[in-house]
Amino acid sequence: MAFSHELRVRYGECDPQGIVFNANYLAYFDVAVTELWREAVGGWQVMVDRGVDVVVGEANLRFRRAACNDDLLTVSAAFTHFGTTSATLELQISRGDELLVEGSLRQVFVDVKTFAKTSIPPWMREALAPYAASAGAGA
């Protein structure tokens, strides 16, 4: 994957069975996306200040194994598709070499004032290109 970020599971993120509550995996995806944006464009606010934001249009997760309290997780991500107004990001959460969760987010680019869909700006395509899974991800 083109990007990765480590995080540690906190006790409060676990359910009564002692495993990470399923909705928290989307929160982990969000942490990784925020850090990817920080690395790519200097942070979320930089993008917003330039008139564009993103909203999640679709989220998919496949659970393979459970994470538990105090596990050190790696969230990895790579863009697999750039469309006109959206980009698809594939993500994986692993504990060492063990794949726990895999999924995807389709992020739709919107105008910050109207929240209407907008084309991905050229400067954003350029900033995100290094995080593409391959040259075939489309630009």
Helices and strands as residue ranges (DSSP letters): E 3-8, G 11-13, H 24-41, H 44-49, E 52-63, E 72-82, E 86-95, E 98-111, H 122-128, G 129-131, G 135-137
